[in-house]
Amino acid sequence: MTFVDTLARWLPTQRWYSGQNAPIRDLAITADVTLAAGDPEMRHLVITASQGGATARYQVLAGLRSALPASLGHAVIGPVAGGMIAYDALHDPALTSVLLRSIAGQRSIGPLRFVREPGVPIDNWPGSRVLTAEQSNTSLVFGESAILKMLRRPFPGENPDLEVAAALSRLGSTRVAAPLGWIETQLDGESALLGVLSRYLPGASDGWSLALSGLRRLYAEISGGRASVNGGRASVNGGRASNPDDGRASGVLPAEADPHFTGEAYLLGQATAEMHADLAAAFGTGQLAPRALTHLADHMSGKLEEALAEVPELGRHAAKLRASFTDLRQIASPVTIQRVHGDFHLGQVLRTPTGWIALDFEGEPAIPLAQRRARYPALKDVAGMLRSFDYAARHPLLGHPEAQRLRAAAQVWVERCQAAFCAGYTRAGGMDPLANAALLRALMLEKAVYEVVYESRQRPAWLSIPLDSIATA
């Protein structure tokens, strides 16, 4: 068996592989650069895999050893010629240090270029560990000081993950992790980003984990009869929430997750508005005329029809969804557009002792790069985060023995967090979500339709989350 055959068997088993269940029809190594010689050896590969008429590029750093330690057994790719064993080198601290030193030394080898952000010192931080939560990329933490995100699917053109973080950092924004350096190559005659080294924020909590921790406590208290399901509602569709005074406005990292999360949601809304102001300052703004809103409505409607054909369960909500997208055509005033995050949810934000920051401006890898770098209404990000609150509340109820009883509490939690986020966002100067209800509703339902298709393909057990949300919208 050749190394190409070995890669073709290994690739579909990786979480970041974009293909479905169909086998790889053809695989080729299109670039092969040795970054470290000897035993162990490290080779940087760009491979092209064809499947079902579609072709995708992947970045693989292959380690080669004659004898593999047990600690790397989980990273095996397979045997290669000469009695060597190939494995994913990003799991090997003995080899990942080569990447760090190369960025520090601004090394160029073959088509690969390692770049250090001007004026930024990079130390030889000891060791590295792979973060396990990511789905589409692989990130390494060096010495609790820096994090290197390796993009598994490189694309030619300027990648927003580096472009946006660097631009906002140079503006002095406190809402992004400053990039320290990066790795790039050439694809199709254009520069293509391979990896970004950024400042690591030890002790920070991602929004998804923080929200779920509080929700599990809340649900446990309700199940044990120690908390009330009721207590009023604060809806994102009506009424205005004031600043929730839960003692967290100082920005101190909560030692224990607040089960109601409204204070954190308010602060996150403020941080999001600040991020959007920085994005507008860095990249400018434009106007979406009423005619363009009609085109947007047509695009949403087209995606809905595709989703209806793929997920029949969505059909019972078709009339509601079509009506919401049609409402966009009634908006008579121009809508401001700007660069946005594009894939904004609780898993893309970190709560640090100084407040919330945003991560991963790369966007959805399956969406063309030009589309990810385009301007949109800022409410696109707001809609994404509001949908994420809904996901967080419903997720712990999957398979929960008291799910039916807890649904009312989940809905109250969602409405309060959504209202608090919108209040914080508006208070910090963002476009008032409540004064733009038709646009916000269409964007939220567009996101929900996308989620229905995604869950149907990738996580069928989660499909009820977006479907139930659409049903109650």
C-alpha positions in Angstrom: 0.0 0.0 0.0 1.4 3.4 -1.0 1.4 6.5 1.3 -1.3 8.0 -0.8 -3.5 4.9 -0.2 -2.8 5.2 3.5 -3.8 8.9 3.5 -7.0 8.0 1.6 -8.1 5.6 4.3 -7.1 7.8 7.2 -8.5 11.1 6.0 -12.3 10.3 6.2 -11.8 9.3 9.9 -10.8 12.8 10.9 -13.4 15.2 12.5 -12.2 18.0 10.2 -12.8 16.1 7.0 -15.6 17.8 5.0 -16.8 14.8 3.0 -19.8 12.7 3.8 -20.1 8.9 3.7 -19.0 8.4 0.1 -15.5 7.0 -0.3 -12.7 9.1 -1.7 -12.5 8.7 -5.4 -9.0 10.1 -5.9 -6.3 11.6 -3.6 -3.1 13.4 -4.6 -0.3 15.0 -2.7 0.1 18.4 -4.4 2.8 19.8 -2.1 5.3 18.0 0.1 7.9 20.0 2.1 10.2 18.5 4.7 10.3 20.8 7.8 12.4 18.5 10.0 14.7 15.7 8.8 15.7 12.6 10.8 13.8 10.4 13.2 11.4 11.9 13.9 10.8 13.6 10.6 8.1 16.2 9.8 6.6 16.7 6.3 4.1 19.4 5.4 1.6 18.1 2.9 -1.2 19.7 0.9 -3.4 17.0 -0.4 -6.3 17.1 -2.8 -9.2 14.7 -2.3 -12.0 14.1 -4.8 -15.3 12.7 -3.7 -18.7 12.6 -5.4 -17.7 15.2 -8.0 -16.4 17.6 -5.4 -12.7 18.4 -4.7 -11.2 19.8 -1.5 -7.7 20.6 -0.3 -6.4 19.6 3.2 -3.4 20.5 5.2 -1.6 17.6 6.9 1.6 17.7 8.9 2.9 14.1 8.8 5.4 12.9 11.4 7.5 9.9 10.6 9.1 7.6 13.2 10.7 4.2 13.2 9.2 3.5 16.6 6.1 5.2 17.8 5.7 6.0 21.5 2.4 4.9 23.1 1.5 8.6 23.7 1.1 9.0 19.9 -0.8 5.9 19.3 -4.1 7.8 18.8 -2.5 9.9 16.0 -1.4 7.1 13.7 -1.9 7.6 10.0 -0.4 4.3 8.9 2.8 2.5 7.8 5.0 3.9 5.0 7.9 2.7 3.0 11.2 2.1 4.8 9.6 0.7 7.9 8.5 4.1 9.2 5.2 4.9 10.8 3.3 8.0 9.7 1.2 10.0 12.3 -0.4 13.4 12.7 2.6 15.5 13.8 0.5 18.2 15.4 0.2 15.8 18.4 4.0 15.5 18.8 5.5 18.3 21.0 9.0 17.2 19.7 7.9 18.4 16.2 5.5 21.2 16.8 8.3 23.2 18.4 9.7 23.4 14.8 6.6 25.4 13.8 7.1 27.9 16.7 10.8 28.4 16.0 10.1 28.8 12.3 7.6 31.6 13.0 10.0 33.3 15.5 12.8 33.1 12.9 10.6 34.1 9.9 11.7 31.0 8.0 10.9 30.4 4.3 11.2 26.9 2.9 9.9 26.0 -0.5 6.4 27.5 -0.9 6.0 27.9 2.9 6.5 31.2 4.6 6.6 31.7 8.4 5.8 35.3 9.5 6.2 37.1 12.8 4.0 40.1 13.6 6.3 43.1 13.6 7.6 44.0 17.1 6.1 40.9 18.7 8.5 38.7 20.6 8.0 34.9 20.4 9.6 32.8 23.0 10.5 29.1 22.9 7.5 28.2 25.0 7.8 24.6 26.4 5.7 21.8 25.1 2.4 21.9 23.2 -1.0 20.3 23.7 -3.8 19.8 21.2 -7.2 21.3 22.1 -9.9 18.6 21.6 -13.1 20.7 21.2 -12.5 21.9 17.6 -14.3 20.3 14.7 -12.8 21.9 11.5 -9.3 22.9 12.5 -6.6 21.8 15.0 -5.2 24.2 17.6 -2.1 23.8 19.8 -1.3 25.6 23.0 2.3 26.4 23.8 3.2 26.9 27.4 -0.1 28.6 28.3 1.1 31.7 26.4 0.3 31.2 22.7 -2.1 29.2 20.6 -1.4 28.0 17.1 -4.5 27.4 15.0 -3.8 25.2 11.9 -6.4 25.5 9.2 -7.2 22.0 7.9 -8.8 23.3 4.7 -6.7 26.1 3.2 -8.1 28.4 0.5 -6.4 30.9 -1.8 -7.0 34.5 -0.9 -6.9 36.6 2.2 -8.4 34.7 5.1 -10.6 36.7 7.5 -9.3 34.8 10.5 -6.0 36.7 10.3 -7.2 39.7 8.3 -9.8 40.7 10.9 -7.9 39.8 14.0 -4.8 41.7 12.8 -6.8 44.8 11.7 -8.7 45.0 15.0 -5.6 44.4 17.1 -3.8 47.2 15.4 -6.7 49.5 16.1 -6.3 48.7 19.8 -9.4 46.6 20.1 -9.8 44.6 23.3 -12.4 42.3 21.8 -9.9 40.0 19.9 -6.9 37.9 20.7 -3.9 39.6 19.1 -2.1 37.6 16.4 1.6 37.0 17.0 2.5 35.4 13.6 1.2 33.1 10.9 2.1 30.5 8.3 1.2 30.9 4.6 1.8 29.3 1.2 0.8 29.8 -2.4 -2.3 28.1 -3.9 -3.5 28.8 -7.4 -1.1 31.8 -7.6 -2.4 33.4 -4.5 -1.3 33.6 -0.9 -3.2 31.1 1.3 -3.2 31.1 5.1 -2.2 27.8 6.8 -2.0 28.8 10.5 -2.3 31.7 12.9 -0.3 32.0 16.2 -2.2 34.2 18.7 -2.0 35.2 22.3 -3.5 32.5 24.5 -5.8 33.4 27.3 -5.4 30.9 30.2 -8.2 30.5 32.6 -10.8 31.9 30.1 -14.1 30.1 29.6 -15.9 29.8 26.3 -19.5 31.0 26.3 -21.0 27.6 25.4 -19.4 25.8 28.3 -20.2 28.7 30.7 -23.8 28.8 29.7 -24.3 25.0 29.8 -22.7 24.8 33.3 -25.2 27.3 34.6 -28.1 25.7 32.8 -27.4 22.2 34.2 -27.4 23.7 37.7 -30.7 25.5 37.0 -32.3 22.3 35.6 -31.0 20.3 38.6 -32.4 22.8 41.0 -35.8 22.8 39.3 -35.9 19.0 39.2 -35.1 19.0 42.9 -37.8 21.5 43.6 -35.4 24.2 44.7 -36.1 26.7 41.9 -39.1 28.2 40.3 -39.8 27.7 36.6 -41.7 31.0 36.4 -40.7 34.5 37.4 -41.7 36.6 34.4 -40.6 36.7 30.8 -38.4 39.2 28.9 -39.0 38.6 25.2 -36.6 39.6 22.4 -39.7 40.3 20.3 -41.4 42.8 22.7 -40.4 44.9 25.6 -36.9 46.1 26.6 -34.6 44.7 29.1 -32.6 47.0 31.3 -29.1 46.3 32.5 -29.4 43.1 34.6 -27.7 43.9 37.9 -26.2 40.6 39.0 -22.9 41.9 40.3 -20.9 41.0 37.2 -20.7 44.4 35.5 -17.1 44.7 36.8 -16.0 42.2 34.3 -14.6 39.8 36.9 -14.5 36.2 35.6 -17.3 34.3 37.5 -15.9 31.5 39.6 -19.2 29.6 39.2 -21.5 29.9 36.3 -24.6 32.1 36.9 -27.5 29.8 36.1 -29.6 32.6 34.7 -26.7 34.1 32.6 -28.5 37.4 32.0 -25.6 39.5 33.3 -23.2 37.7 31.1 -25.5 38.0 28.1 -25.8 41.8 28.7 -22.0 42.1 28.8 -21.7 39.9 25.7 -24.1 42.2 23.9 -22.0 45.2 24.8 -18.8 43.5 23.7 -20.5 42.5 20.4 -21.5 46.1 19.7 -17.9 47.2 20.4 -16.6 44.5 18.0 -18.9 45.7 15.3 -17.8 49.3 15.8 -14.2 48.3 15.5 -15.0 46.3 12.3 -16.8 49.3 10.8 -13.8 51.5 11.6 -11.3 49.0 10.1 -13.2 48.0 7.0 -15.8 50.7 6.4 -19.6 50.4 5.8 -22.1 50.4 3.0 -25.8 50.5 2.4 -28.1 47.7 1.4 -30.9 49.4 -0.7 -34.5 48.0 -0.6 -33.9 46.3 -4.0 -30.9 44.5 -2.5 -33.1 43.4 0.4 -35.4 41.8 -2.1 -32.4 39.9 -3.5 -31.5 38.8 0.1 -35.1 37.6 0.6 -34.8 35.6 -2.7 -31.6 34.1 -1.5 -33.1 33.0 1.8 -36.2 31.6 0.0 -33.9 29.7 -2.3 -32.0 28.1 0.6 -35.3 27.3 2.2 -36.5 25.4 -0.9 -33.3 23.4 -1.0 -33.7 22.6 2.8 -37.3 21.5 2.3 -36.2 19.1 -0.4 -33.5 17.6 1.9 -35.3 17.6 5.3 -39.0 16.8 4.9 -39.7 17.4 8.6 -39.2 21.2 7.9 -42.2 21.2 5.6 -44.7 21.8 8.4 -43.0 25.2 9.1 -42.6 26.2 5.4 -45.4 28.8 5.4 -44.1 30.6 8.5 -40.5 30.7 7.0 -41.6 31.9 3.6 -43.7 34.7 5.3 -40.7 35.9 7.3 -38.5 36.1 4.3 -41.2 37.8 2.3 -41.4 40.5 5.0 -37.9 41.6 4.1 -39.3 43.0 0.8 -41.4 45.4 2.9 -38.5 47.2 4.5 -38.4 50.6 2.9 -35.3 52.1 4.5 -31.7 51.3 3.5 -29.9 48.9 5.9 -26.2 49.5 6.9 -23.9 46.7 6.0 -20.3 46.0 7.2 -17.8 43.3 7.8 -19.1 40.9 10.5 -17.9 37.8 12.3 -20.1 35.6 10.2 -20.2 32.5 12.4 -21.1 34.0 15.7 -22.2 31.8 18.6 -21.4 31.0 22.2 -18.6 28.7 21.2 -16.8 31.5 19.4 -16.5 33.8 22.4 -14.3 33.6 25.5 -15.1 35.1 28.9 -11.8 36.5 30.3 -11.3 38.4 33.6 -11.4 41.6 31.5 -14.5 40.8 29.6 -15.7 38.9 26.4 -13.6 38.5 23.3 -14.4 37.0 19.9 -12.5 34.1 18.3 -12.4 32.5 14.9 -13.2 35.1 12.3 -12.5 32.4 9.6 -16.3 31.8 9.1 -17.8 28.6 7.8 -15.1 26.8 5.7 -17.7 25.4 3.3 -18.7 28.9 2.3 -16.6 30.6 -0.5 -13.9 32.9 0.9 -15.2 35.9 -1.0 -18.7 35.4 0.5 -17.1 35.2 4.0 -15.3 38.5 3.5 -18.4 40.3 2.2 -20.4 42.9 4.1 -23.7 42.0 5.8 -26.1 43.7 8.3 -24.5 43.6 11.7 -27.7 41.9 12.9 -26.4 38.7 11.2 -24.1 38.2 14.2 -26.8 39.2 16.6 -29.1 36.6 15.1 -26.4 34.0 15.4 -25.9 34.6 19.1 -29.6 34.7 19.8 -29.9 31.3 18.1 -27.0 30.1 20.2 -28.8 30.9 23.4 -31.7 28.8 22.2 -29.3 25.9 21.4 -27.7 26.1 24.8 -31.0 25.9 26.6 -32.4 23.0 24.5 -29.2 20.9 24.3 -29.2 19.6 27.9 -32.8 18.5 27.4 -32.0 15.9 24.7 -32.7 12.6 26.4 -33.4 14.3 29.7 -36.0 12.3 31.8 -37.7 15.5 32.8 -37.4 17.4 29.5 -41.1 18.1 29.2 -41.2 19.7 32.6 -38.1 21.8 32.0 -39.1 23.2 28.6 -40.9 26.1 30.2 -37.8 27.0 32.2 -35.7 26.7 29.1 -37.9 29.1 27.2 -37.8 31.7 30.0 -34.0 31.4 30.1 -33.7 31.9 26.4 -36.0 34.9 26.3 -34.3 36.6 29.2 -30.8 36.0 27.8 -31.9 37.2 24.3 -33.4 40.4 25.8 -30.4 41.1 27.9 -28.0 40.6 25.0 -30.1 43.0 22.8 -30.2 45.5 25.6 -26.4 45.4 26.1 -25.9 45.6 22.3 -28.1 48.6 21.9 -26.7 50.4 25.0 -23.2 50.1 23.6 -24.2 51.7 20.3 -25.3 48.7 18.2 -28.1 48.8 15.7 -31.3 48.3 17.8 -32.4 44.7 17.2 -35.9 45.4 18.5 -36.4 48.4 16.2 -35.5 46.1 13.3 -37.6 43.1 14.1 -38.4 42.0 10.6 -34.8 41.9 9.6 -33.7 40.2 12.8 -36.5 37.6 12.6 -35.6 36.7 9.0 -31.9 36.4 9.9 -32.7 34.2 12.9 -34.9 31.9 10.9 -32.4 31.8 8.0 -29.9 30.5 10.6 -32.3 28.0 11.9 -32.9 26.6 8.4 -29.1 26.2 8.0 -29.0 24.4 11.4 -31.8 22.0 10.3 -29.8 21.0 7.2 -26.5 20.8 9.2 -28.0 18.6 12.0 -29.8 16.4 9.5 -26.4 15.7 7.8 -24.0 15.6 10.7 -25.9 15.1 14.0 -29.4 13.7 13.5 -29.9 13.3 17.2 -29.8 17.1 17.5 -32.3 17.8 14.7 -35.1 18.5 17.1 -33.3 21.5 18.5 -33.7 23.8 15.5 -37.0 22.2 14.4 -38.6 22.8 17.9 -37.2 26.4 17.9 -38.8 27.2 14.5 -42.0 25.7 15.8 -42.2 28.2 18.7 -40.8 31.2 16.8 
